[in-house]
C-alpha cells in the first residue's frame, strides 16, 4: 500500500461511517476510486446528496454529517472518485 501500481480502487462497506472515517481518509490518499457500500453508503446519500433511503440504517448525528462532508472534500482535493 505504500507505493501501489495505479489505478487503484478500494471497496469499503459496513454500517457506521464513524467507525471507519480514519480509514476512509487514509485510503483516499492512496486510491483513484473509492466505492462505499453497505449502510455507510446510506449516510453519504442522506448527508451529502440529500437523498431518501427509506427505513435503512443511517447515522444521523452531526459528527457523522461532518465526517461525510470531510471525506467528500478530501476526495475532491486528491482527485478521487467516490
Secondary structure, 3 states (H helix, E strand, C coil): CCCCCCCCEEEECCCCHHHHHHHHHHHHCCCCEEEECHHHHHHHHHHCCCCCCCCCCCCCCHHHHHHHHHHHHHHHHCCCEC
